[in-house]
């Protein structure tokens, strides 16, 4: 009986480790769901006003409620440098 006691603790440790691993995976999945939800909302907005690269570039918003500028450029298939160049030009023309 005493010789089997250590196996009971080992099993409990393995179960605990598996639970922690599952919790970490679940957290990563929820984070990814949040990112994808933001992407979907961004693309819905983009689909409404599809137009030239300049118009698409003007849709990009840099705040915490939107995907990163990098991600928005990827989704719209725009180069980031082109976005910043157009942003600078539109600021001067206003």
For each residue, the residues with C-beta under 8 A, 3 or more apart:
1: 4 5
2: 5
3: 6
4: 1 7 8
5: 1 2 8 9
6: 3 9 10
7: 4 10 11
8: 4 5 11 12
9: 5 6 12 13
10: 6 7 13 14
11: 7 8 14 15
12: 8 9 15 16
13: 9 10 16 17
14: 10 11 17 18
15: 11 12 18 19
16: 12 13 19 20
17: 13 14 20 21
18: 14 15 21 22
19: 15 16 22 23
20: 16 17 23 24
21: 17 18 24 25
22: 18 19 25 26
23: 19 20 26 27
24: 20 21 27 28
25: 21 22 28 29
26: 22 23 29 30
27: 23 24 30 31
28: 24 25 31 32
29: 25 26 32 33
30: 26 27 33 34
31: 27 28 34 35
32: 28 29 35 36
33: 29 30 36 37
34: 30 31 37 38
35: 31 32 38 39 67
36: 32 33 39 40
37: 33 34 40 41
38: 34 35 41 42 65 66 67
39: 35 36 42 43 67 71 75
40: 36 37 43 44
41: 37 38 44 45
42: 38 39 45 46 66 67 72 75
43: 39 40 46 47 75
44: 40 41 47 48
45: 41 42 48 49 59
46: 42 43 49 50 56 59 75 76
47: 43 44 50
48: 44 45
49: 45 46 55 59
50: 46 47 55 56
51: 54 55 56
52: 55 56
53: 56 57 78 82 86
54: 51 57 58 86 90
55: 49 50 51 52 58 59
56: 46 50 51 52 53 59 60 76 78
57: 53 54 60 76 78 82 83 86 87
58: 54 55 86 90
59: 45 46 49 55 56 72 76
60: 56 57 69 72 73 76 78 83
61: 66 72
62: 66 68 69
63: 66
64:
65: 38
66: 38 42 61 62 63 72
67: 35 38 39 42 71 72 75
68: 62 71 72
69: 60 62 72 73 80 83
70: 73 74 80
71: 39 67 68 74 75
72: 42 59 60 61 66 67 68 69 75 76
73: 60 69 70 76 77 78 79 80 83
74: 70 71 77
75: 39 42 43 46 67 71 72
76: 46 56 57 59 60 72 73
77: 73 74
78: 53 56 57 60 73 82 83
79: 73 82 83
80: 69 70 73 83 84
81: 84 85
82: 53 57 78 79 85 86
83: 57 60 69 73 78 79 80 86 87
84: 80 81 87 88
85: 81 82 88 89
86: 53 54 57 58 82 83 89 90
87: 57 83 84 90 91
88: 84 85 91 92
89: 85 86 92 93
90: 54 58 86 87 93 94
91: 87 88 94
92: 88 89
93: 89 90
94: 90 91
